[in-house]
Amino acid sequence: MKIAIINYGYGNLHSVNKAFEKANKDFNLNAKIEVTNNPDHINKADKIVLPGVGSFFDCLNAINSIDGVFETLQEQVINKQKCFMGICVGMQLLADIGYENGENNGFGWVSGSVEKMKASPNYKIPHMGWNTINFKNSHLFKDINENSDFYFVHSYEFKTVEENILASTNYASKITAAIKKNNIFGTQFHPEKSHKNGQQLIKNFIDW
């Protein structure tokens, strides 16, 4: 099995790669993991991971600036239905529209919008640190205990319909923590920074 982690200049590429390599080794999964932005290599992958750190606008422009990358992602994920995982902004980009640094169209793969989190006197923005998540029954959360903690760093949230929400967390209000639609999976939290729970989640994705 080949897993492509997309390199477009944004995202914790080193941390994500190391986390996938560790899960691959520790769970004896025998996957081949590659960080790449080469469309030919992405085409040959069995599963695709899109990390993201930074703003919706910057990440979107960075992907669109690399010849063939978005078109290849569209073909492999939407048309060929390959398993896909978006992390943080890599998940947010899947929305119809994002409102960070203006109004920008997203991939449109999962219906919804990315909006600024509402300020509250008792809750700082960005939302940064460990938060307990509540998740629906899914292979992707197999062997992860209910009310487990994952690590978040974000100021914008993905608003979508309930049927697309796989997990949520409570901050100043209820926030989408993970989404799933068919072969598409995304997390607002960072599994690569979430220690044992993150490793189990990555293992589950590789097995998915």
N, C-alpha and C positions, 0 to 999 in steps of 0.2 A: 504494500500500500504506500502511495506517495501523498504527502501533505505539503501544500504550497502555502507558505506564510508570505503575504504580499508586502513587498518593500516599496513604499512610495515616499519615503523620507519623513514620515510621521509615525509615531507609535513606539512603544518600548520593544523594538525589534530584538535586541539582545536578550532582554528578560523573557519575552514571549518564546523565543527560540529555545532558550535554556530550559524553560518550564516544560515545553513540549518534549525536548530531548530527555529530560529527567523522568517524566511520566512514561515515555516510551521505553526507557531502560528499566525503571523500577517495576513496571507492570509487565515487562517482557512482551511488548506489543509488536516489535519488529517492523515498525513503520519507517519509511525514509522521509526525513523532514528537510525541506529546503526553503531558505529565504530568497525570494526572487521577484523580479518585475518583468521577466521575460515571458511574453504571451505563449511561446511554444512550450515552455516548462509548465505554465499554468494549465494549458490544455491537457497535458499528460498527467496532471495530478488527479488523485481520486477524491481528495477533500481540500477545501480552501479556507484559509484563515485571514481575516482582515483586521489587523490591530488599529489602534487610533489614539493619539494624544494630541491635543491642540484644539483649534476651533473647527467647526463644521465647514466654514468657508474655505479655510486654508487646506484642510484635508481633501475636500472635494476638488479644489483646483489642482492640487498636487497629483491626484489620480488622473484627472483629465489631461494633465500635461504630458503624461507618458503614453506614447503611441501604442494603441491597441489594448491597453490594460482594461479599461472599462468595458470595451466591446467583448473582450475575452471573458471577463467575469460574467457579463450578461449571458453570453452563450453557454458557459459551463454551469452556472448556477440556476438560471431561469429555464433555459431550453433543455439542457441535459440533466437538470435536477441533481447535481452533485451536492453533497453535504457541505454546508457553509457555516462558518462561525465568525461573527463580528464582535469585536471587543471595544467597549466604551464608544468613542467616536466612530469606530468601525461598525458598530451597531446603529448609531444615530444616522449615519449616511444612508441607511436603507429606507428611511422615511420619505414621504412625498415632498416634504418641505422642511427647511430649517431656518430659524430666525436669529442665528448668531452671526453678527457682522452683516446685517441686512437680511433680506429675504432671498433664499436660494433653493432651487429645486434639488432634491435628493435623488437617490436611485429609483424610488418609487416601487420598491420590492415588497414593502410592508406598509400598509396604509397607516398614516399618522403624521404627526408633526413634532419637531424638536423645539422646545420652548424654554425660556429662562425660568429657572426655579423661583418660586415666590419667596420673597424675603420674610423673615419672621424674627422678632427680638431674641428668641431663644435658640435659633438655629442659624448657624453661619453658612454663608455661601462663599466659596464652593463647599459642597458637601464632601468632606474629606475624612476618611477613617473607616473603621469597622462598623458594619451594620448587619443586624439579623435579617435574613430574608425568609419569606414564606413562599413555598413553591408547590405547583401542581404535580401530580404523579407523572413521572416521565423517566425514560431510560437515562436522560441527560443528568438527572439528579440521583441516579441509583447509588446506593451505599453512602449517601450524604444524609446526616441526621436532620430532622425537622428543626427549624429555628436556628440554623447554622449561620455563622458570621462570614461575610466576604468583605473585601476591601474596595472602597469607592473613592473616586476623585472626579467630581464633575460639578458644573454650574448650570447645565441644561439637562432637561429630561425628555424622554421619548413618550409622547402621549399617543395612545393607540386604543383600539377597541379591545374589550376584555378577552375575546377569543384568541387574540395574538399574545396575550400576557401569560408567560410561563411562571414568572416569579415576581414578587413585589417586595418593597421594604417601606418602612414608615420613617419619615424624617419630619419636616414641618407638615407634610401631607403624605399620602400614599404615592409612591414612586415606582415606575416600572423598573424592575431589576433585571429581568430577562424576557426575551420574546422568542416565540417559535411559530413558524408558518411553513408547513410542509417540510422541505429539506433545509430551511433557513433557520438558524439559531443565532441569538445575539445576547450579550450580557452588558449591562451598564457598569457592573463591577469589573475588577481586574482579576481574573483567575490566576494570572502569573504572579500576583502579589498576595494571594489568599491562602498560602501555605497548604496544609493537608487537604482542605476542602477544594481548593483550586486545582490541586493535582488530581484529585478524584474526578472532578468535572472534566478536565482535559482528557483523562483516561476514557471517560464515558463518551466524549465526543469522538475520539479516535476509534472507539468500538462501535459507534453509531452506524 
